[in-house]
């Protein structure tokens, strides 16, 4: 503890912030609450002053700095060790989750003042927003929703586990990389499974800036069943201190107590025909299929939840990160690189989602719009043979209101799929365009993938330097399923693990800022590799 003069001490408190205070005076608690009404936000700052003597008159000064730099200052006398300061913000800049708006932040400074002498000070970064968990009685039971600033959100995220280096330190650069990867994959929330360890303040600051709502959990350790009263009180005190430290962050949305660690969504089937795939031809192919199976299992759960929308608060029950190299269910590997699940999440968490339900020979498409504004465009579909011949085609106009799901008219292909052989050689492909640009595209088979009559897709890659990025054009002679692009070192692509339809090349970008070392187009093309599902089984 470092001394400043005779009676001053610089210390770090439960909030993790550094303060200068008189030894007999301090800020015991600062609680910031906000009330929104008719476009005005009323900020209430309740301050509890810790003072060993009441013989001196104290006051509390509160300075609010707006995002544009303007400042408001108010002062209130301390009476009985407490003070309350109220600030009305008439033109508030609201904080929004990622995908719904900006994340303006206000700076709030609270000080204890005696005359002209500042005795203690604490700074907070806050955001103006409302957030609630709304429960509504429905015909099927009770629906639950997260409502931010009056907008009903579908929470899209994963579970983050706080990380430490072997010497106990946190890696700030890695943490920021993981959270940025969440935003780029269309997450709007992150579930923090803290256990007995909480992230540093920088984690919550980063979520504030990125617009990631935090579902903060407190996991009771397994040994809690044999705890004594003293240990219980110690654990509760630790949790209370953590809450006091992070409660002012606008990203904090939900608190919960967990008695067990979450388990990711998996298929209960193995790799092979029972799991919907053919047997892998080697270890590399087995790893490819393991990633694919995990991503497909979670994709089906997420798409079903987003189609229903009502009754589900969101999806986030798989691990985002992992510390060590190995086979796990996380969507980012130990080095922070994107795995198949994260690329899938980028698509099934997209603001506008097209999902397919197929029943024997019938296909129903659903367009889910998580935006607050309507979505309008055209959906083109084709019934293709395994060699790319178009059997049927059509175009459907699409209009979906904000925050809703719209089913397209059912398509019946009973005549074209009358035999078992036709189901093994025909596929359904679609592409949805909005504002003149493609938003979603995929293919669906009418039989399990391992029973489909796949042909060698004869994939072809063309690489071009377009300035700030390398452009990759992927084309196929025959239908290619689950195409994966690979570069040594695990570089990130704008999209990966996708399908390629003959005559419809897929364009992928790799920004040069994502590269670990400078490369020209030739060096990049030499290191680039591609494979598809056809290359994974023993018959390839």
Secondary structure, 3 states (H helix, E strand, C coil): CEEECCCEEEEECCCCCEEEEECCEEEEEEEEEEEEECCEEEEEEEEEEEECCCCCCCEEEEEEECCCCCEEEEEEECECCEEEEEEEECCCCEECCCCCCCECCEEEEEEEEECCEEEEEEEEEECECCEEEEEEEECCEEEEEEEECCEEECEECCEECCCCCCCCCCCHHHHHHHHHHHHHCCCCEEEEECCCCCCCHHHHHHHHHHCCEEEEEEECCHHHHHCCHHHHHHHHHHHHHHHHHHCCCCCEEEEEEECCCCCCCCCCCCCCHHHCCCCECCHHHHHHHHHHHHHHHHHHHHHHHHHHCCCCCEECCCECCCCCCCCCCCCECCCCCECHHHHHHHHHCCCEEEEEEEECCEEEEEEEECCCCCEEEEEEEEEEECCCCEEEEEEEEEEECCCEEEECCCEECCCCCCCHHHHCCEEEEEEEEECCEEEEEEEEECCCHHHCCCCCCCCEEEEEECCCEEEEEEECCCCEEEEEEECCCCCCCCCCCEEEECCECEEEEEEHHHCCCCCCHHHHHHHCEEECHHHCECCC
